[in-house]
Structures are given as structure tokens and as C-alpha cells.
Amino acid sequence: MAAGALALATAVCVIAQATLLARIVTDVFLHREGLGDVAGLLLLLALAAVARGVLAWALEAGGHLAAVAATRELRRRLVAHVLATGARVRDSAALATAAGGGVDALDPYFARYVPRLAQAALLPLVILLWVAAIDLESAAVMALTLPLIPIFGALVGRDTARRARNRYAALNALSGHFLSVVRGLPTLRAFNRGAAQVERIGAVEEAYRRETMATLRIAFLSAFVLELAAMLGTAVVAVEIGIRLDDGGIGLAAAMTVLVLAPELYLPVRAVAAEFHASADGTAAADTIFAELDRGAAITAPPHPAAAPDPARVAVRIEDVGFRHDGAEHDALDGVAFTIEPGERVALVGPSGAGKTTLTRLLLRFEPPTRGRITAGGLDLDELDPSAWRRRLAWVPQHPHLPSATVAEAIAMGAADAERVRVAARLAQADAFIEALPDGYATRIGDGGRALSTGQVRRLALARALARPGGLLVADEPTAGLDSATAEAIAAALHGLPRDRSMLLVTHDAALAVGLADRVVRLEAGRVVPAEAAVQAGAAR
């Protein structure tokens, strides 16, 4: 709306400039008036030019402000969506590209394309109406030649949009491949495959370069086509004006006004077509983000959620739960049912792919069950606010991530004081190696900080979970991939935990499960297997 108002004011200034300039030329050359006689008109002309410059600045500055507000809101929505959907995000590299440089590319869209679009919608219309009031024949010629620019612009813009999508897809491929290479550097070096990845990255980068150059080539060619169309339109108007002026069919003042306004008629339409190329990258990134936002959150809070019960005091029941991943042909879970009583330690065991981690995701409310339900104290988890329920839980993920922070901050995560952090570290048997760090609990770790071993990261993740007041501790494969000494330390830490909270231990290590749990639940191919069947299945393998 602001762009439209400023564009309308700009149109008034443009018409004022053309009319005043035609009046000054007519008075000086036809009426033989001196500069002193037209001083007032010259002053008005200067004021119109200054006002037009100020409006142009305000239009672009407003566009930049709109770009800042829009990109901030888009990033806020994306972060909120990712937090709500958990790990359901399909392509994290593509989203990172879109939310970073992709969203920044929306600045030309708001700062230049939208203001030019407002001018293209209003300025030609106002000029045509003014010219029609002065000379109807010239207005008819302008109206017939004006559509040439948007027609050519649409023809070229369609290919530009396709090229922009291809270029953005190439950028996503480059980002995703580079991210995969960085994540897998240790494995690549161990198998001496680092050099091969250099060639692969070079090939992906070359594809991106080709798409970029193709887009630029179209942009340059389209600029030439649009300039040619505008030049031809102006030339037709000028020829028509010249012929009629020579025949006496139009006065000098009217002819000058129309001739000055002719380039202004085509300028905003030509500019909006040219700015389309500058905004193509940003709109492609926005399309990626909107496609992700349109998927919707997997879990949403009910309108009137019930108070989340404490799982340390009530039973948590998994009742005939089934789940199927998007696009999968078979269920990952099928009729799973068991109970975690208050203060009980239950071990969920089974081979890889049995559905153990999937079940923990349902329990953590990252995904809803396809069928069945999970209850706490008789309340279906669907009746609870997911955030409130998660505050009742403590989670040790299979692949824990430590933020760029001090050790104390990584354990506390904003939810524990210094004393609780130290108690949790002692319970997780992490205090000894923490104290041995250069700055103890103040040592910076994570991205850009001190690198820790896998076992140290696991113990810090356990300490982080224990620092939370959650009544149910969910530990997903806490000893997987660790050496025997570190695994024994983690097992000893879990065994020594006080019985003031329930525990669900997810593991494929039967010895760990038997040593820690009060009861063992075994999953085979997404189903709970009775103890006798589990023994027979293990013997058969």
C-alpha cells in the first residue's frame, strides 16, 4: 500500500515535470519570454525534480525495510516450524541454504521489484489518462505500443524462472554434497577417498556455474529485448508526434508534453521486467521455505490442553501402538503394547531396525502414532501440550549434539543452576574429566570449541538429561559404539541413578538391559516378542 501511494505521488511529479518543461519551452521559443519571465516555472520544475528524487529514495528505503521485516518473519516461521516438526525436515542442507543466503536474496524482490511493480501498475495508467486529456491520438498510439514490453517480458521471464529454479537446485545439490562430505571427513580419510570427493565437488560446482552463466545470459539478452521494445515504442510516438506537429495537427506544448512523457510511460514496465531477474533467486528460496511450511507440524497443541502428569508418579502406557513412515510400504511399529510403572526401569531391546528409536520418537511427541495411543496417568498424550509433556522427560539421544558453549552451559541448557549441573555431572561420572579440562566447567566446547571424545560427549549428554527435573529418563543406545571401558562407565552411571524417576533404556545390548532393567521388552520387526519367542529367535540367529 505504501509502495502504491508513493508510486502515485511519483506519477504526479512526472506529469508535473513534463507539463512544466513543455510550458517553459513554449514560452521561451514561441512567446520570446526571457528566463526571468519563467523563473517561477523553473522553480516549480526544480521542486518537482527534487520531490521525485525524494519519493524514489523513500520507495527504495521502504522496500529495504519491508525486506528486513519479511526475511525476519520468514526465518522466524521456519525456525518455529522446524522446532515443531522435529527431525521430520526432509532436506536440512536445502533449508539451510534457503534460510541463509536464499532469504537474503529476497532483498532485491522487496527493495526493487515490488516498488517497480507498483510503479508499473500505476504510472503508465496515470500517464495515459493525462495524455488522453491532452491528445487522444497520441494516447491511442501509446496504449497500442505499451503491451509489447510486458509481452516480451513474460516470454523471457518464463524461461528465467525455469533457469532460476535449475540454478537454485544446483546450489542445493552443491550445499548438500558439501555438507555430507564435511560430516563424513573422518570416514573418507580412513578409506583414503578424500581426493575423489574433490573431483565430485568440482563437478557439482561446475554444474552450478553453468546454470548461473545461463541465467546471466538470459538476463543480459532480456535487457536488450526490453530496451529495444521501449525504444521502438518511443520512436513510434515521436514519429507520430513529429508528423502531426508538422501538419499543425497538434500544438507545440502538447507535443512536448507527450514527447517527454513517452519514455516515462515505458520506463517502469521495462524496469519491473528487468528486476524480475534480480528477484528470481529470492523467490526460488521462498518457494522452498513455503513448501516446507505447508507440510504442517506433525504435533500440535490442543486448544485446551490438560496439565501434563509427572511420569515418575503415574504409569506410562503404550497401547496397541502402530506407526508407518511417510512413503513406507510396511509398518515400523505394529501393535506395540507395554507399561512403564512409576519408578520402574524398563529396557527396550531388539536388533537394528526393530523400531526402538521410532517408539522413543512417539513417546517424545516428535511424531503421532498411526494407530493406538500413548497415555500418562490415563491421559492420552494428544490431550497434552507437547512442550509441557517434554518438560516432564529427560532424553539422552543416540547421537547427542553439544552446542557451542561452556561445559556448564551445555549441561544446564538454560534449565538448571550451577549446583544442579555439578550434581548431574557426578551422577553421570563426567565430573572427573570435566575437572581435568583446561578451564573445568568453563571450558568452551562444541562448534569452534574444544573437541571431545565420543564417550565424553555421551557422558555430558547423560549429565544434561539428569540436570532436568523430568520424571522419565529416555536413554537411546547410550553405550552404542563405545569402547568397553567407557561403556562400563556409562552403565555404572545409569545403575547408580536414584530411583526417583522412571527409565526407558533403549539398547541392542542384552547384557546392559539385564543388568540395569527391572523388566525387558523385546521388539522384533516392530512387534513386541514374548520372552520365549525372543530366546528362540536369538538361538536361530
C-alpha positions as CSV (number, residue, x, y, z in Angstrom):
1,M,0.0,0.0,0.0
2,A,2.8,2.4,0.8
3,A,4.6,1.5,-2.5
4,G,1.3,2.2,-4.3
5,A,0.9,5.6,-2.6
6,L,4.5,6.6,-3.3
7,A,4.2,5.4,-6.9
8,L,1.0,7.5,-7.4
9,A,2.8,10.5,-5.9
10,T,5.7,9.8,-8.3
11,A,3.3,9.8,-11.2
12,V,2.1,13.3,-10.3
13,C,5.7,14.5,-10.1
14,V,6.5,13.0,-13.5
15,I,3.4,14.6,-15.1
16,A,4.2,17.9,-13.4
17,Q,7.8,17.8,-14.7
18,A,6.7,17.1,-18.3
19,T,4.0,19.8,-18.3
20,L,6.2,22.4,-16.7
21,L,9.1,21.6,-19.1
22,A,6.7,21.9,-22.2
23,R,5.3,25.2,-20.8
24,I,8.8,26.7,-20.3
25,V,10.0,25.6,-23.8
26,T,6.8,27.0,-25.4
27,D,7.1,30.3,-23.5
28,V,10.8,30.8,-24.4
29,F,10.8,29.7,-28.0
30,L,7.3,30.8,-29.1
31,H,6.4,33.8,-26.9
32,R,10.0,35.0,-26.8
33,E,10.0,35.4,-23.0
34,G,13.2,35.7,-21.0
35,L,14.5,33.5,-18.2
36,G,13.2,36.0,-15.7
37,D,9.7,35.6,-17.0
38,V,9.8,31.8,-16.5
39,A,11.7,31.8,-13.2
40,G,8.6,30.7,-11.3
41,L,8.1,27.8,-13.6
42,L,11.8,26.9,-13.4
43,L,11.5,26.9,-9.6
44,L,8.4,24.6,-9.8
45,L,10.3,22.3,-12.2
46,A,13.2,22.1,-9.8
47,L,10.8,21.3,-6.9
48,A,9.1,18.6,-8.9
49,A,12.5,17.0,-9.7
50,V,13.6,17.2,-6.0
51,A,10.2,15.7,-4.9
52,R,10.6,12.9,-7.4
53,G,14.1,12.1,-6.1
54,V,12.8,12.1,-2.6
55,L,9.9,9.8,-3.5
56,A,12.3,7.4,-5.3
57,W,14.5,7.3,-2.2
58,A,11.5,6.7,0.0
59,L,10.3,3.9,-2.2
60,E,13.6,2.0,-2.2
61,A,14.2,2.7,1.5
62,G,10.7,1.4,2.3
63,G,11.4,-1.6,0.2
64,H,14.6,-2.4,2.2
65,L,12.6,-2.0,5.5
66,A,10.0,-4.4,4.1
67,A,12.7,-6.8,3.1
68,V,14.2,-6.8,6.6
69,A,10.7,-7.4,8.2
70,A,9.8,-10.1,5.7
71,T,13.0,-12.0,5.9
72,R,12.9,-11.9,9.7
73,E,9.4,-13.2,9.7
74,L,10.1,-15.9,7.2
75,R,13.1,-17.1,9.2
76,R,11.1,-17.0,12.5
77,R,8.3,-19.1,10.9
78,L,10.8,-21.6,9.5
79,V,12.6,-22.0,12.9
80,A,9.3,-22.4,14.7
81,H,8.2,-24.9,12.1
82,V,11.4,-26.9,12.4
83,L,11.1,-26.9,16.2
84,A,7.6,-28.1,15.9
85,T,8.3,-30.9,13.4
86,G,11.5,-32.1,15.0
87,A,13.6,-34.2,12.7
88,R,10.9,-34.6,10.0
89,V,12.7,-32.0,7.9
90,R,13.4,-33.7,4.6
91,D,16.5,-31.8,3.4
92,S,18.3,-29.8,6.1
93,A,21.0,-28.6,3.6
94,A,18.4,-27.2,1.3
95,L,16.6,-25.5,4.1
96,A,19.9,-24.1,5.5
97,T,20.7,-22.7,2.0
98,A,17.2,-21.2,1.7
99,A,17.1,-19.7,5.2
100,G,20.6,-18.2,4.8
101,G,21.6,-16.7,1.5
102,G,18.4,-17.6,-0.2
103,V,16.2,-15.5,2.1
104,D,18.8,-12.7,1.9
105,A,18.2,-12.7,-1.9
106,L,14.7,-11.6,-1.2
107,D,16.1,-8.1,-0.6
108,P,16.0,-7.2,-4.3
109,Y,12.5,-8.5,-4.5
110,F,11.2,-6.1,-1.9
111,A,13.6,-3.3,-2.3
112,R,13.4,-3.0,-6.1
113,Y,11.0,-5.4,-7.7
114,V,7.9,-4.6,-5.6
115,P,8.4,-0.8,-5.8
116,R,8.9,-1.1,-9.6
117,L,5.8,-3.3,-9.8
118,A,3.7,-0.6,-8.0
119,Q,5.1,2.0,-10.4
120,A,4.4,-0.2,-13.4
121,A,0.8,-0.7,-12.3
122,L,0.0,3.0,-11.6
123,L,2.4,5.2,-13.5
124,P,1.6,4.2,-17.1
125,L,-2.2,4.3,-16.3
126,V,-1.9,7.9,-14.9
127,I,0.3,9.0,-17.9
128,L,-2.2,7.5,-20.4
129,L,-5.1,9.3,-18.7
130,W,-3.2,12.6,-18.8
131,V,-2.1,12.2,-22.4
132,A,-5.6,11.3,-23.4
133,A,-6.8,14.5,-21.9
134,I,-4.2,16.4,-23.9
135,D,-4.2,14.4,-27.2
136,L,-6.4,11.4,-27.7
137,E,-4.5,10.1,-30.8
138,S,-1.1,10.0,-29.0
139,A,-2.8,8.2,-26.1
140,A,-4.1,5.6,-28.5
141,V,-0.6,5.0,-30.0
142,M,0.9,4.7,-26.5
143,A,-1.8,2.2,-25.5
144,L,-1.1,0.1,-28.5
145,T,2.7,0.0,-28.1
146,L,2.8,-0.3,-24.3
147,P,1.8,-4.1,-24.2
148,L,4.9,-5.0,-26.3
149,I,7.1,-4.8,-23.2
150,P,5.1,-7.0,-20.8
151,I,4.6,-9.5,-23.6
152,F,8.3,-9.8,-24.3
153,G,9.0,-9.7,-20.6
154,A,6.6,-12.5,-19.9
155,L,8.1,-14.7,-22.7
156,V,11.6,-14.1,-21.4
157,G,10.6,-14.3,-17.7
158,R,9.1,-17.7,-18.1
159,D,12.4,-19.1,-19.2
160,T,14.1,-17.0,-16.5
161,A,12.0,-18.6,-13.8
162,R,12.9,-22.1,-15.1
163,R,16.6,-21.2,-15.1
164,A,16.4,-19.7,-11.7
165,R,14.8,-22.9,-10.3
166,N,17.5,-25.0,-12.0
167,R,20.3,-22.7,-10.6
168,Y,18.8,-23.0,-7.1
169,A,18.5,-26.8,-7.4
170,A,22.2,-26.8,-8.4
171,L,23.1,-24.7,-5.4
172,N,21.2,-27.1,-3.1
173,A,23.0,-30.0,-4.6
174,L,26.3,-28.3,-4.0
175,S,25.4,-27.4,-0.4
176,G,24.0,-30.8,0.4
177,H,27.0,-32.6,-1.1
178,F,29.5,-30.3,0.7
179,L,27.7,-30.8,4.0
180,S,27.8,-34.6,3.5
181,V,31.5,-34.5,2.7
182,V,32.3,-32.4,5.8
183,R,30.2,-34.7,8.0
184,G,31.9,-37.8,6.6
185,L,35.5,-36.5,6.5
186,P,36.8,-39.0,9.1
187,T,35.4,-41.9,7.2
188,L,36.6,-40.6,3.9
189,R,40.1,-40.2,5.2
190,A,40.1,-43.6,6.8
191,F,39.2,-45.2,3.5
192,N,41.5,-42.8,1.5
193,R,38.6,-41.4,-0.5
194,G,39.2,-37.7,0.2
195,A,40.8,-36.9,-3.2
196,A,37.9,-38.5,-5.1
197,Q,35.5,-36.1,-3.3
198,V,37.4,-33.1,-4.6
199,E,36.6,-34.1,-8.1
200,R,33.0,-34.7,-7.2
201,I,32.6,-31.3,-5.6
202,G,34.3,-29.8,-8.6
203,A,31.7,-31.5,-10.9
204,V,28.8,-30.2,-8.8
205,E,30.3,-26.7,-8.7
206,E,30.7,-26.8,-12.5
207,A,27.0,-27.6,-12.9
208,Y,26.2,-24.6,-10.6
209,R,28.5,-22.4,-12.7
210,R,26.8,-23.4,-15.9
211,E,23.3,-22.7,-14.6
212,T,24.5,-19.3,-13.2
213,M,26.0,-18.3,-16.5
214,A,22.9,-19.4,-18.4
215,T,20.7,-17.3,-16.1
216,L,23.0,-14.3,-16.6
217,R,23.0,-14.8,-20.3
218,I,19.2,-14.7,-20.4
219,A,19.2,-11.6,-18.1
220,F,21.5,-9.7,-20.5
221,L,19.6,-10.8,-23.6
222,S,16.2,-9.9,-22.0
223,A,17.5,-6.4,-21.1
224,F,18.4,-5.9,-24.7
225,V,15.0,-7.1,-25.9
226,L,13.2,-4.9,-23.4
227,E,15.3,-1.8,-24.2
228,L,14.6,-2.4,-27.9
229,A,10.8,-2.7,-27.4
230,A,10.8,0.5,-25.3
231,M,13.0,2.3,-27.9
232,L,10.6,1.3,-30.7
233,G,7.6,2.4,-28.8
234,T,9.1,5.8,-28.0
235,A,10.2,6.1,-31.7
236,V,6.7,5.4,-32.9
237,V,5.2,8.0,-30.6
238,A,7.9,10.5,-31.6
239,V,7.4,9.9,-35.4
240,E,3.6,10.3,-34.9
241,I,4.1,13.5,-32.9
242,G,6.5,14.9,-35.5
243,I,4.3,14.3,-38.5
244,R,1.2,15.8,-36.8
245,L,3.3,18.8,-35.4
246,D,4.5,19.5,-39.0
247,D,0.9,19.3,-40.3
248,G,-0.4,21.5,-37.5
249,G,-2.5,18.7,-36.0
250,I,-1.0,19.3,-32.5
251,G,0.4,22.3,-30.7
252,L,4.0,22.6,-29.5
253,A,3.1,22.5,-25.8
254,A,1.0,19.3,-26.2
255,A,3.6,17.7,-28.4
256,M,6.4,18.5,-26.0
257,T,4.4,17.1,-23.1
258,V,3.6,13.9,-24.9
259,L,7.2,13.5,-26.1
260,V,8.6,13.9,-22.6
261,L,6.1,11.5,-21.1
262,A,6.7,8.8,-23.8
263,P,9.9,7.4,-22.2
264,E,8.4,7.7,-18.8
265,L,5.5,5.5,-20.0
266,Y,7.7,2.6,-20.9
267,L,10.4,3.0,-18.1
268,P,8.5,1.4,-15.1
269,V,7.3,-1.5,-17.2
270,R,10.8,-2.1,-18.5
271,A,12.3,-1.8,-15.0
272,V,9.9,-4.3,-13.4
273,A,10.7,-6.8,-16.2
274,A,14.4,-6.3,-15.6
275,E,14.2,-6.5,-11.8
276,F,12.4,-9.9,-12.2
277,H,15.8,-11.4,-12.8
278,A,17.3,-9.9,-9.6
279,S,14.5,-11.3,-7.5
280,A,14.4,-14.8,-9.1
281,D,16.8,-16.3,-6.6
282,G,14.9,-14.9,-3.6
283,T,11.6,-16.2,-4.8
284,A,13.0,-19.6,-5.5
285,A,14.3,-19.8,-1.9
286,A,10.9,-18.6,-0.6
287,D,9.2,-21.3,-2.6
288,T,11.4,-23.9,-0.9
289,I,10.6,-22.5,2.6
290,F,6.9,-22.2,1.9
291,A,6.8,-25.8,0.6
292,E,8.3,-26.9,3.9
293,L,5.9,-24.7,5.9
294,D,2.9,-26.1,4.0
295,R,3.7,-29.6,5.3
296,G,2.4,-28.5,8.7
297,A,3.6,-29.6,12.1
298,A,3.4,-33.3,13.0
299,I,2.4,-32.5,16.5
300,T,0.2,-29.5,17.6
301,A,-1.1,-28.5,21.0
302,P,-4.8,-29.0,21.5
303,P,-6.9,-25.9,22.1
304,H,-7.4,-26.6,25.8
305,P,-4.5,-28.9,26.9
306,A,-4.7,-30.9,30.1
307,A,-1.9,-30.5,32.7
308,A,1.0,-32.8,31.9
309,P,1.3,-35.5,34.6
310,D,4.6,-36.5,36.2
311,P,5.7,-39.9,34.7
312,A,7.6,-40.5,38.0
313,R,4.3,-40.8,39.8
314,V,1.9,-42.2,37.1
315,A,2.1,-45.1,34.8
316,V,3.0,-44.5,31.1
317,R,1.2,-47.0,28.8
318,I,1.9,-47.8,25.2
319,E,-1.5,-49.2,24.0
320,D,-1.6,-51.1,20.7
321,V,0.6,-48.5,19.0
322,G,1.3,-48.7,15.3
323,F,3.3,-46.3,13.1
324,R,4.2,-46.1,9.4
325,H,6.8,-43.7,8.0
326,D,5.8,-41.4,5.1
327,G,6.1,-43.3,1.8
328,A,6.9,-46.6,3.5
329,E,5.1,-49.9,2.4
330,H,5.2,-51.6,5.8
331,D,4.6,-50.5,9.4
332,A,7.6,-49.6,11.5
333,L,5.6,-50.5,14.6
334,D,2.7,-52.9,14.8
335,G,0.5,-53.4,17.9
336,V,3.2,-52.5,20.4
337,A,1.9,-52.5,24.0
338,F,3.6,-52.3,27.4
339,T,3.7,-50.2,30.5
340,I,6.3,-48.2,32.4
341,E,5.2,-48.1,36.0
342,P,6.3,-45.2,38.3
343,G,9.9,-45.6,39.3
344,E,10.4,-48.7,37.1
345,R,13.3,-49.3,34.8
346,V,12.2,-50.9,31.5
347,A,14.7,-51.9,28.8
348,L,13.5,-51.9,25.2
349,V,15.8,-54.3,23.3
350,G,16.0,-55.6,19.8
351,P,18.1,-55.6,16.6
352,S,18.7,-52.5,14.5
353,G,15.6,-51.6,12.5
354,A,13.2,-53.2,15.0
355,G,11.5,-49.8,15.7
356,K,13.1,-48.9,19.0
357,T,14.1,-45.3,18.1
358,T,10.8,-44.8,16.3
359,L,9.0,-45.7,19.6
360,T,11.1,-43.2,21.5
361,R,10.1,-40.5,19.0
362,L,6.5,-41.2,19.6
363,L,7.0,-41.1,23.3
364,L,8.8,-37.8,23.0
365,R,5.9,-36.5,20.8
366,F,8.0,-35.8,17.7
367,E,5.5,-37.9,15.7
368,P,1.9,-39.1,16.4
369,P,1.1,-42.8,16.3
370,T,-0.6,-44.0,13.2
371,R,-2.9,-46.0,15.4
372,G,-3.2,-46.8,19.1
373,R,-2.3,-44.3,21.8
374,I,0.2,-43.5,24.5
375,T,-1.2,-42.4,27.9
376,A,0.3,-41.0,31.1
377,G,-1.9,-41.4,34.2
378,G,-4.8,-42.3,31.9
379,L,-4.4,-39.1,29.8
380,D,-3.8,-39.5,26.1
381,L,-0.7,-37.6,25.1
382,D,-2.8,-36.0,22.3
383,E,-4.6,-34.1,25.1
384,L,-1.3,-32.5,26.4
385,D,0.7,-29.6,25.2
386,P,3.8,-31.3,23.6
387,S,6.2,-28.7,25.2
388,A,4.7,-29.3,28.6
389,W,5.0,-33.1,28.2
390,R,8.6,-32.9,27.0
391,R,9.5,-30.8,30.1
392,R,8.4,-33.9,32.1
393,L,11.0,-36.0,30.2
394,A,14.8,-36.3,30.2
395,W,16.3,-37.5,26.9
396,V,19.7,-39.0,26.0
397,P,19.7,-39.2,22.2
398,Q,21.6,-41.8,20.3
399,H,23.7,-39.1,18.6
400,P,23.8,-36.3,21.1
401,H,24.8,-32.8,19.9
402,L,26.6,-30.3,22.0
403,P,26.1,-26.6,21.3
404,S,28.9,-24.0,21.1
405,A,29.0,-23.2,24.8
406,T,30.9,-23.9,28.0
407,V,30.6,-27.3,29.6
408,A,28.3,-25.9,32.3
409,E,26.1,-24.2,29.8
410,A,25.9,-27.4,27.7
411,I,24.7,-29.4,30.7
412,A,22.3,-26.7,32.0
413,M,20.7,-25.8,28.7
414,G,19.1,-22.9,30.5
415,A,17.1,-25.2,32.8
416,A,19.4,-25.8,35.8
417,D,21.6,-23.9,38.2
418,A,25.3,-24.4,38.9
419,E,24.8,-26.8,41.8
420,R,22.4,-29.0,39.9
421,V,24.8,-29.1,37.0
422,R,27.6,-30.4,39.2
423,V,25.4,-33.0,40.9
424,A,24.3,-34.2,37.4
425,A,27.9,-34.4,36.2
426,R,28.8,-36.5,39.3
427,L,25.8,-38.9,38.7
428,A,26.9,-39.2,35.0
429,Q,30.5,-39.9,36.1
430,A,31.6,-36.9,34.0
431,D,33.0,-34.7,36.8
432,A,36.4,-36.2,36.7
433,F,37.2,-35.5,33.0
434,I,35.4,-32.1,33.3
435,E,37.7,-31.0,36.1
436,A,40.7,-32.2,34.0
437,L,39.8,-29.8,31.2
438,P,41.8,-26.5,31.0
439,D,39.1,-24.3,32.4
440,G,36.9,-27.0,34.1
441,Y,33.2,-26.3,33.7
442,A,34.1,-23.0,32.0
443,T,35.8,-24.8,29.1
444,R,34.2,-23.9,25.8
445,I,33.2,-27.0,23.7
446,G,31.1,-27.7,20.6
447,D,31.3,-25.8,17.3
448,G,34.5,-23.8,17.4
449,G,35.4,-25.0,20.8
450,R,37.3,-28.0,22.3
451,A,36.8,-31.3,20.7
452,L,35.6,-34.1,23.0
453,S,35.7,-37.9,22.5
454,T,32.5,-39.8,21.8
455,G,32.4,-41.2,25.3
456,Q,32.9,-37.8,26.8
457,V,30.0,-36.4,24.7
458,R,27.8,-39.3,25.8
459,R,28.5,-38.6,29.5
460,L,27.8,-34.9,29.0
461,A,24.6,-35.8,27.3
462,L,23.6,-38.0,30.2
463,A,24.5,-35.3,32.6
464,R,22.4,-32.8,30.6
465,A,19.4,-35.2,30.9
466,L,19.9,-35.7,34.6
467,A,20.1,-32.0,35.2
468,R,16.5,-31.7,34.0
469,P,13.7,-32.4,36.5
470,G,12.0,-34.8,34.1
471,G,10.3,-37.8,35.7
472,L,11.0,-40.2,32.9
473,L,14.6,-40.7,31.6
474,V,14.7,-42.0,28.0
475,A,18.2,-43.2,27.1
476,D,18.5,-44.2,23.4
477,E,21.5,-46.5,22.9
478,P,23.7,-44.8,25.5
479,T,26.6,-47.2,25.1
480,A,26.5,-47.9,21.3
481,G,29.8,-47.5,19.6
482,L,31.9,-47.0,22.7
483,D,34.9,-48.9,23.9
484,S,34.4,-51.4,26.8
485,A,35.8,-49.1,29.5
486,T,33.6,-46.1,28.5
487,A,30.5,-48.3,28.1
488,E,31.1,-49.7,31.6
489,A,31.4,-46.2,32.9
490,I,28.1,-45.2,31.3
491,A,26.4,-48.4,32.6
492,A,27.7,-47.8,36.1
493,A,26.4,-44.2,35.9
494,L,22.9,-45.4,34.9
495,H,23.0,-48.2,37.5
496,G,23.8,-45.7,40.2
497,L,21.0,-43.3,39.5
498,P,18.5,-42.8,42.3
499,R,15.0,-44.3,42.0
500,D,13.2,-41.0,42.0
501,R,12.4,-41.3,38.3
502,S,11.3,-43.9,35.8
503,M,13.6,-45.0,33.0
504,L,13.2,-46.4,29.5
505,L,16.5,-47.8,28.3
506,V,16.7,-48.4,24.6
507,T,19.5,-50.7,23.6
508,H,20.6,-53.6,21.5
509,D,22.9,-54.8,24.3
510,A,21.1,-57.6,26.1
511,A,23.7,-57.7,28.9
512,L,23.3,-54.0,29.6
513,A,19.5,-54.4,29.6
514,V,19.5,-57.4,32.0
515,G,22.0,-55.6,34.3
516,L,20.1,-52.4,34.6
517,A,16.4,-53.0,34.0
518,D,13.6,-54.3,36.1
519,R,11.9,-55.7,33.0
520,V,12.9,-56.3,29.4
521,V,10.6,-55.7,26.4
522,R,11.9,-57.1,23.2
523,L,11.0,-55.7,19.7
524,E,11.3,-57.8,16.6
525,A,10.2,-56.2,13.3
526,G,8.1,-53.6,15.0
527,R,6.3,-56.1,17.3
528,V,6.7,-57.0,20.9
529,V,8.0,-60.6,21.2
530,P,7.3,-62.7,24.2
531,A,10.3,-63.8,26.3
532,E,10.1,-67.4,25.0
533,A,9.9,-66.3,21.3
534,A,12.8,-63.9,21.9
535,V,15.0,-66.6,23.2
536,Q,14.1,-68.9,20.2
537,A,14.8,-66.0,17.7
538,G,18.1,-65.3,19.3
539,A,19.1,-69.0,19.1
540,A,18.1,-69.2,15.5
541,R,20.3,-66.3,14.6
